[in-house]
Amino acid sequence: MSTEANPSAATTKPGIRTAVAGYGLSGRVFHAPLIAANPAYSLDVISTSDAGRQAEAAGSHPGAKLVDTPDDILALAGDLDLVVLGTPPATHYPLAKAALKAGLDVVVDKPFAVRSAEGRELMDLAARLGRVLTVFQNRRWDGDYLTVKGLVASSALGAVTRFESRFERWAPEVSKAWKADATADEGGGVLFDLGTHLVDQALQLFGPAVVTHAELLARRHGEKTDDDVFVALRHESGVVSHLWMNMLCAQQGPRYRLLGSAGGYTKHGIDPQEPYIVAGGSPLDAEYGVEDKDWAGLLGRDGHLDRLPTERGAYPEFYRILADKINDGGAASQLPLPVDPAGPVEVLKLIEKARELARHNPVNA
């Protein structure tokens, strides 16, 4: 789509005609609210076959057409510009491929695909077809991650030597049917889910890495893949990253701990953007993304610690950057993507290596 030269005309343009495939947590809490809050977009279609979710979508987004399946969205491709895939991981590759061939720009939720080769194939296809393709690694805009990113960039900790990052939750029951049934080959397990974010953040902060150790365990009744995971990375920069993901964690460790030659940083708690939307808030609210000051991290060294306020979370930035890209000429534009899919492909490669190492680790027997 092209940018309107006349400001008055720009206010009347319909925006980037968008469909959201899937209305579970991803579509309901992340994509649809962010798209609806951004005037550069028009939320035209939502797909879900669940009657309750259809009713919820109709109430929250009355202007959107409701259809049952992603295939129904593809049948409307001529009336759309962009499709957002918030569907289970095993569907990402075939649906993204079909959407690109139908002439649509595509946002794929994480994980980008189940296999790195599939992600690379999608990148090559988008390049050949001249379509925009990006991946919703939204936790690059968590407030605590933005705080850590600023600390690293400013060398406030000196030379960082160790990075620890956790997503730990108390969820003793596997709550979603597709998650209960999904194997690793289908994108199941916490390594594909929360781990995709942790690995991505580590690579963004400290650059390329190799997996040096991996533990993948299934603790909960009915868990087919993994729900208790530890992965160690060694970055080319020399930093060592230790990443934990656990869905059966009764006492949670710090979200982040960084150690450097001049000091450290420890942060507990979780970014507030998701729970804020779940509770009925809007990305347009002044309170959106603002963390309670009591959750501020500790910066310095033992005996000399200061509270460091957490930066405001900014998930809307993903769709702002994407709109700029599409409206500037799409794939032909020199503007950046919100997430270059090459990064998520590297994440998938490390996940594949972690699974390979875990098969030979007696801890996982």
C-alpha positions in Angstrom: 0.0 0.0 0.0 1.2 3.5 -0.7 1.4 6.4 1.7 -1.2 9.1 1.1 0.3 12.5 0.3 -2.7 14.5 1.3 -3.2 14.4 5.2 -6.9 14.8 4.9 -7.1 11.8 2.5 -4.9 9.8 4.9 -7.5 10.1 7.6 -10.1 8.5 5.4 -8.1 5.6 4.0 -9.2 2.2 5.3 -5.8 1.2 6.5 -3.9 -2.0 6.0 -6.7 -4.6 5.5 -5.9 -7.3 8.1 -7.1 -10.7 9.0 -6.2 -12.6 12.3 -6.2 -16.3 12.0 -6.8 -17.9 15.4 -8.5 -16.3 18.4 -6.9 -18.1 21.3 -4.5 -16.3 23.6 -2.3 -15.0 20.8 -5.1 -13.6 18.6 -7.3 -12.4 21.5 -4.7 -10.8 23.8 -1.9 -9.8 21.5 -2.7 -9.4 17.8 -6.3 -8.2 17.7 -6.0 -5.5 20.4 -2.7 -4.1 19.0 -4.1 -4.0 15.4 -7.4 -2.5 16.5 -5.6 0.2 18.5 -3.4 1.3 15.5 -5.2 3.5 13.0 -2.8 2.4 10.2 -4.7 -0.9 10.2 -8.2 -2.2 9.5 -9.1 -5.4 11.4 -11.4 -6.9 8.8 -11.5 -10.7 9.4 -11.0 -13.0 12.4 -11.1 -16.8 12.1 -12.0 -19.2 14.9 -14.3 -22.3 14.8 -15.0 -22.0 18.6 -18.5 -20.6 19.2 -17.5 -19.0 22.4 -14.5 -17.3 20.9 -16.6 -16.1 17.9 -19.0 -14.5 20.4 -16.1 -12.8 22.2 -14.5 -11.6 19.0 -17.9 -10.2 17.8 -18.2 -8.3 21.0 -14.7 -6.9 21.0 -14.3 -6.3 17.3 -17.8 -5.7 15.8 -16.4 -4.5 12.5 -14.6 -7.7 11.8 -16.1 -10.5 9.6 -16.0 -13.8 11.5 -15.1 -17.0 9.6 -14.4 -20.5 10.8 -10.9 -21.4 9.4 -7.7 -19.8 8.1 -8.6 -21.3 4.7 -11.7 -19.1 4.8 -9.4 -16.1 5.2 -7.3 -17.2 2.2 -10.5 -17.3 0.2 -10.8 -13.6 0.9 -7.2 -12.8 0.0 -8.2 -10.4 -2.8 -9.9 -8.1 -0.2 -7.0 -8.2 2.2 -3.4 -6.9 2.5 -2.1 -8.7 5.6 -2.7 -12.0 7.5 -1.6 -12.6 11.0 -1.1 -16.3 12.0 -1.9 -16.9 15.6 -2.5 -20.6 15.0 -0.7 -23.7 16.5 2.9 -24.0 15.5 2.5 -27.0 13.1 0.3 -24.8 10.9 2.6 -21.9 10.6 4.7 -23.2 7.7 1.8 -24.4 5.4 -0.4 -21.4 6.2 2.3 -18.8 5.7 3.3 -20.5 2.4 -0.3 -20.4 1.2 -0.8 -16.8 2.3 2.3 -15.6 0.5 1.3 -17.4 -2.7 -2.1 -15.7 -2.3 -0.5 -12.3 -2.5 -0.6 -11.4 1.2 2.0 -10.0 3.5 2.3 -12.2 6.6 3.0 -12.0 10.3 3.7 -15.4 11.8 3.5 -15.9 15.6 6.4 -17.5 17.3 7.8 -20.1 16.8 8.3 -19.1 13.2 8.0 -22.7 12.1 8.7 -26.2 13.5 11.9 -26.6 11.5 14.6 -24.1 10.6 14.6 -25.3 7.0 10.9 -24.4 6.8 11.6 -20.9 8.0 14.4 -20.4 5.5 12.1 -21.7 2.7 9.4 -19.1 3.7 12.0 -16.4 3.7 13.1 -17.3 0.2 9.5 -17.5 -1.0 8.7 -14.1 0.4 11.7 -12.6 -1.3 10.8 -14.2 -4.7 7.2 -13.0 -4.4 8.1 -9.5 -3.1 6.0 -9.9 0.0 6.6 -8.7 3.6 7.2 -11.6 6.0 7.9 -11.1 9.7 7.7 -13.0 13.0 5.9 -11.8 16.2 8.8 -11.9 18.7 6.9 -9.5 20.8 9.1 -9.9 23.9 11.7 -7.8 22.2 9.4 -5.1 23.5 9.0 -6.3 27.1 9.8 -3.4 29.5 12.3 -5.5 31.5 14.0 -6.7 28.3 14.3 -3.0 27.1 15.8 -2.2 30.4 18.4 -5.0 30.1 19.1 -3.9 26.5 19.8 -0.4 27.6 22.1 -1.6 30.4 24.1 -3.7 27.9 24.3 -1.0 25.3 25.5 1.6 27.9 28.1 -0.8 29.4 26.6 0.0 32.8 27.6 -3.4 34.0 31.1 -3.3 32.4 31.8 -6.4 30.3 28.9 -8.8 30.7 30.1 -12.3 31.4 26.9 -14.2 32.4 23.3 -13.8 31.4 20.5 -15.7 33.2 16.9 -15.6 31.9 13.8 -17.4 33.1 10.2 -17.9 32.2 8.8 -20.0 35.1 5.2 -20.5 35.8 2.9 -22.6 38.0 0.6 -24.4 35.6 0.3 -28.0 36.8 -2.4 -28.9 34.2 -1.9 -28.8 30.5 -4.7 -26.4 29.7 -5.0 -26.3 25.9 -6.0 -29.4 23.9 -3.5 -28.8 21.1 -0.7 -28.4 23.6 -1.6 -31.6 25.3 -1.5 -33.5 22.0 1.4 -31.8 20.3 4.7 -33.5 20.0 8.1 -31.8 19.4 7.6 -32.5 15.6 4.4 -30.5 15.9 5.8 -27.6 17.8 4.8 -28.8 21.2 6.6 -28.2 24.5 7.8 -25.2 26.5 11.1 -25.0 24.6 9.1 -24.1 21.4 6.8 -21.9 23.4 8.5 -19.7 26.0 12.0 -20.9 25.0 11.7 -19.3 21.6 11.5 -15.9 23.4 14.4 -16.6 25.7 16.8 -17.8 23.0 15.8 -14.9 20.8 16.5 -12.3 23.5 19.9 -13.9 24.3 20.9 -13.7 20.6 19.7 -10.1 20.3 21.7 -9.0 23.3 24.9 -11.0 22.8 25.1 -12.2 19.3 25.6 -15.6 17.7 25.9 -18.6 20.0 26.3 -22.4 20.2 24.4 -24.7 22.6 26.7 -26.3 25.1 24.2 -28.1 27.3 20.5 -29.0 27.2 18.0 -30.6 29.6 14.5 -31.3 28.3 12.1 -33.0 30.8 8.4 -33.7 31.0 7.1 -33.4 34.5 3.4 -32.9 34.3 0.9 -35.6 33.8 -0.1 -35.8 30.1 2.9 -33.7 28.9 4.1 -35.3 25.6 7.1 -33.1 25.0 8.8 -30.9 27.6 7.7 -28.6 30.3 11.0 -28.3 32.4 13.9 -27.1 30.3 17.4 -25.7 30.8 19.6 -24.6 27.9 23.1 -23.2 28.1 24.6 -21.1 25.3 28.1 -19.8 24.7 28.1 -16.7 22.5 30.9 -15.7 20.2 31.2 -12.6 22.3 32.3 -14.7 25.2 29.1 -14.3 27.2 27.5 -17.4 28.7 23.7 -17.5 28.7 21.7 -19.8 31.0 18.0 -20.1 30.1 15.3 -21.8 32.1 11.7 -22.6 31.1 9.4 -24.4 33.6 5.7 -24.8 33.7 5.7 -26.6 37.1 7.6 -24.1 39.1 6.2 -23.4 42.6 8.9 -20.9 43.5 10.1 -18.7 40.7 13.7 -17.4 40.3 14.6 -14.0 39.0 13.4 -13.1 35.5 16.9 -11.8 34.7 20.3 -11.9 36.3 23.3 -10.3 34.6 26.8 -10.3 35.9 29.5 -8.1 34.5 33.0 -6.8 35.4 31.6 -3.6 36.9 28.3 -4.8 38.5 25.2 -6.8 38.1 21.4 -6.5 37.6 18.7 -8.8 39.1 15.1 -8.4 38.1 12.0 -10.4 39.4 8.5 -10.3 38.0 7.0 -10.5 34.6 6.2 -7.9 32.0 2.7 -6.4 32.7 1.4 -6.0 29.1 -0.2 -9.4 28.7 -2.0 -9.5 32.0 -3.2 -5.9 31.5 -5.0 -6.8 28.3 -6.3 -10.0 29.8 -7.8 -7.8 32.6 -9.7 -5.7 30.0 -7.2 -2.9 29.4 -6.3 -1.3 26.1 -2.9 -0.6 24.5 -4.1 3.0 24.3 -4.4 3.4 28.1 -1.8 5.6 29.8 -1.2 2.8 32.3 -0.5 0.2 29.6 3.0 -1.3 29.8 3.9 0.6 33.0 5.3 -1.8 35.7 4.6 -1.3 39.4 7.7 0.5 40.9 7.9 -2.2 43.6 9.1 -4.6 40.8 12.1 -2.4 39.9 15.3 -4.4 39.5 18.5 -4.1 41.5 21.6 -2.6 39.9 25.1 -2.6 41.3 26.8 -5.1 43.6 26.0 -6.5 47.1 26.1 -3.7 49.6 25.8 -1.1 46.9 22.5 -1.8 45.2 20.1 0.8 43.7 16.6 0.3 42.4 16.4 0.8 38.6 12.9 1.6 37.3 11.7 -0.7 34.5 11.2 0.9 31.1 7.6 1.0 29.8 6.7 -2.1 27.7 6.0 -1.4 24.1 4.3 -4.2 22.1 2.6 -1.7 19.9 6.0 -0.9 18.4 5.9 -4.1 16.4 2.8 -3.1 14.5 3.9 0.5 14.1 7.2 -0.5 12.5 5.3 -3.0 10.3 2.8 -0.4 9.1 5.6 2.0 8.2 7.2 -0.8 6.2 4.1 -1.8 4.3 3.0 1.7 3.6 6.4 2.7 2.4 6.3 0.1 -0.4 6.3 -3.2 1.4 9.1 -5.6 0.6 10.7 -3.0 -1.7 11.0 -0.4 1.1 14.4 0.2 2.7 12.7 0.6 6.1 13.4 -2.2 8.6 11.0 -5.1 9.5 10.0 -5.2 13.1 11.6 -8.6 13.2 13.8 -9.9 10.4 12.8 -13.6 10.1 16.5 -14.5 9.8 16.7 -14.1 13.6 13.9 -16.6 14.4 15.5 -19.1 11.9 18.7 -18.9 14.0 16.6 -19.5 17.1 15.1 -22.6 15.5 18.6 -23.9 14.6 19.6 -23.6 18.3 16.4 -25.4 19.4 17.2 -28.2 17.0 20.7 -28.4 18.4 19.4 -28.4 22.0 17.1 -31.3 21.2 20.0 -33.2 19.6 22.2 -32.7 22.7 19.4 -33.6 25.0 19.0 -37.0 23.4 22.5 -37.9 24.5 22.2 -36.3 28.0 21.6 -38.9 30.8 19.6 -36.3 32.7 16.9 -36.6 30.1 16.6 -40.4 30.3 
